[in-house]
Amino acid sequence: MGTAKVVVIVNPISGTGGRPELARRRVAQAQAALSSRNVEGSVVLTEQPGHAPTLVREAARNGATLVIAWGGDGTVNEVGSVLAFGDIPFAVIPSGSGNGLARELKIPLDATRAFTVAFGHSERVIDAGEIEGRLFFNVAGVGLDAQVAHEFALHGLQRRGFARYLEIAVQQLFAFRANDYTIVADGTLMRSRALIVALANGRQYGNGALIAPGARLDDGKLELVVVEERSAVKAIAQMPMLFAGWIARLRGVTTLSVHDVTIASAGPLVYHVDGEPCVGGASIRVQIRPRALRVRVPLALKA
């Protein structure tokens, strides 16, 4: 492949449960991926949430020609947000609980195969959403999914993975109370007592949970999905429809393709950005940002 300055940013927590030996193994595998291809590069570890952007900016200053993020949706968001609208391509080695964006891009979940994609030359330019100044590449929203994201961040560290996420989601279904929202989508006013108000660039939260089956990563639009209030028992009974990609067929579910959305409620809005929890004011604005990020993808997906 020749000489290139590649920086691999490794989240030592994502997918390891905080076990140091797994993190060390991950670093060794990344170093081996570089040396086996005779590529000039380095492997760096994130030390805490919010550290990855600093590492990306340092990599850019040092002339990086490719940045690879090894982690989950949060790490992907942090790294991609710095690289957005720039010239440095981005690659993902997925290791999170959901891996929503990686799954949408058909990036292998096996690290060895994902490195092959990362060092290939097939790229796709995808859109981003922007919510209160923060970019997202997969899904953002308010309501139940945001509350689950908060609980997962607080209580999911020692036992992560999809099973733990699903457990928290079911717990929150019984504890969560729907809110009244005023939504203005491309100038159209909606009012809803909703369980979830999602803004999707990609189709799924992760693990095949298709919140927005009609979403496309590069169509210059977001999918607004409003799931009206329903009982916990009913929501659990309808979960197979989510995984089957049939959520839009459910009564009380509205989907729209949008460019600019404002969501307002009576009090501060709890929301999430690619699964990372945030708290905003009583009103938040979400917009599409077309052609935001160059991502390495399998050859068949090249745009």
N, C-alpha and C positions, 0 to 999 in steps of 0.2 A: 504493500500500500504506500510505502514511502514514509517520510517523516511528517508528523503532524503533532500539534500540541493539544493533547486531549486531557481533559480534567474529568475524573470520575468522582462525583460527590456521593458519599455513602451515608445513609442514615443507619446508625448502628442499632437502633431500637426497632425499626419497622421490620416486622416479620421474624424477629429474633427473640421477642419477649424480654429484651434487655440482657440476654446471655452473652457475656464477653467472648466466649469461644466461637460462637456463631458469627459475631461481628468480625473477629480476626480472620475467620475462614473467608468471609465475604471480601475483605481487603485483599487477602492473598489471591483470590480468584480474579479480582479486578486487575491486580498487578500482572498476573499471568496472562490475562486477555490482552493487555498492552504489549508485554514483552514478546508474546508469541507472534504478534503481527509487526514487530519491529517499529512500534509507534512510540514517539516521544510523548510522555505524559506523566501525570501524577494522580494519586488516589488520596482524597482528603475526607475526613469524617466530620459530620455535623455534631456539635456538642450540646445543642439544645434547640427547641423550636425557634425559628427565626434566624438561625445561624446560616442556613444555606444561601440566602441572598448575598451575604457578605462574601462567601466563598465564590459565588458566581461573578461578582464584580471584580474580585481579585483575579480570577481566571481571565476575564476579559482584558483587564489591564496588562496582563502578562502575555497576551497574544494568543489565547486559546482559539482553536479552529473547530472544536467540538466539545460540548459539555454533556456529560452523561449523568443522569440522576438515578441512583439505586435506592428506591424507597417506595412509599405508598403515595396516595393521592395528595397528601399534604406536602410532601417533599417535591413531588412533581409540580405542584402549584407554586411553591416558593421559587424553584429554579426557573420554571417557565415564565413567571411574571417578570423576572429580571431580563431574560433573553428576548422577551416579546418585542416585536418591531425592530429587531436588530438583525445582524448578518450571521451570527453564530448559530449553527444548527444545534438541535436538542435531541437527545436520545434517552430512552427510559429502560431501566432494568426493574420490572415491577416486583414489589415484595410486600405490599400492603394488605389490608383486610378486604378491600373492595377492588382496587385497581381498575376503576371505572374507565378512565381515559385509555389506559393500556389495552384493555379489552376491546374498546371501540376501534382502536387502531390495529387490532389483531397482532399486537406485539406478544411474542411468546412469554408465558409465565416462567419458563425454565431459563435460568440466568445465562447458561452457555449459548442457547439459541438466541436470546435477546441481545447478547453481545454481538453475535453475527449480524443481526439487523442494524445495531448501532454503528458498526464499522462498514456497513454497506453504503451505497450511494443513492438509495431511493428515499426521496423526501416528499412530504406532503405539507402544504401550508394550510393551517387550520385557523378558524376564528377564535375569538375569546369573548366572553361577556365581561362587563364591568359593573360592579355593584359597590356603590359608595367609595369609588376610587380604587377598589381592589379587583384585580383580574381573576376570572375563573375560566377554565378550559373545558370543564365537563358539566357539572350541575351546581346551582346555588338555589337557595330558597328560604322561606320562613315557614314556621309551623312545626308539625311533628318531626319532620326529618331534621330540622335544626336543633330541636330539643334532644333528639337521639344523639346527634353529633356532640352536643355539650356533655351529655351523660357518658358517652363513649370516651371522650377526652379525659373526663374526671375519673372514671372507674374501669376503663378498659385496658390499662397499661399491662397489668400482670397477666391477663388472659385475653389476648386480642383474637383476631380472626373473625370469619364470617359468623360462626356459631355464637360468639359473644355479642356481636353486633345485633344479630337477630333476637337474642335473648333480651337485650336492652330495649329493642324496638317494641317487643311484645309487652314488656313492663310499662313502657311509656304510653302505649295505646290505652291502657287502663287508667293511667294517672293523668294523661294530658287532656286539656280542655280546649276545644276549638275557639278561635278568635274571630271577631268581625273585622273584615278588611275592606277598604275602599281601594280599588285597583283601576288605574288608568293605563290602558294598553293601546299605544299608538293613537291616543286621543279618544278612545272608546271607554266609557265609564262602566265599571262593574262593581257590584257589592256582593260580598259572600261571607257567610259564616263557614270558615274553611278549616279543614284538618291540615292541609298542605297547600302552599302556593310555591310551585317549583318553576325555576327558569333554567331550561336545559339547552346546552350547546351540543352535548352528546346524548345518546339515548338512555343510558343506564346509570344508576348509582354505582353499580358494580355487582359482580356475581350473578349477572343476568337479570337483575331487577329493573325492568324496562319502564321507567317513569315517563319517558317521552319517545315512543317507538318511531315517531315521524321526524325526530331531530336529525340533523346532519351537521357534521363538524365544520363544513366549509361552504354552507349555503347562504351566508350573510344574514341569518336570522336565528332567533332563539325561539324555543317552544315554551309557551306559558301553559302550565298545567295546574288547574285549580280543582282540588279534591274537597268537596263539601263535607260538612260534619256528618259523621255516622258513628254507630256504636262500635266499641272495641271488638265485640263478637262478630259483627258484620264485617268489619275491616279485616279481621283475621281470616274469615271465610272467603273473602275476595282476594287474598294474597296470591293464589294461583293465577288469577287474571293478570296480575302485575308481571309475574315471571313469564307468562305466555305472550306478553306484548299486547294484551287486550284491554288495558286500563281505560282507554277512551270509550269502550262499549258500556262501561258501568254508568248507572244512573247517578247524577250528581257530579260528574267529572266533565270539566270544560277544558278544551285544548285550543290554543291559538298560536299562529306563527306571528312573531312580533319583533320590533326593533328597539322600542323604548317603552319601559314600564315603570310606573310609580306605584308603590304599595304603601298604604297608610293604615294605621290602627290607633287605638286610643292611648296606648303607652309605648314604651321602648320596644323595638322589634328585635327579637332573637332570630338571627339568620345564620346560614352557613355558606361557606365558599369552598367548593370542592371538598366538602366534609369537614372543614375546619370551622369551629364555632366562633361567632362574632355577636356583638350587641350594638345596635344602632339607635337612632332616635325613633320618633313616632312615624317617620316617613323615610323610605329608602327608594333610590332610583337605580334601575338596571338598564344597561344599554348593550347592544351588540358592537363589537370592535372587529370588523372583518380582517381576514388575512393577517393574523397577529403573530403566528409562531411557526417556524420551520421545524418539523419533526421527522426523524428517521423512522421509516416504516418498512414492512416487508415489501418486496418488489411488486407484488400484485396490486398494492394499494397506491402506488405512485400516482400523484395527481398530474 
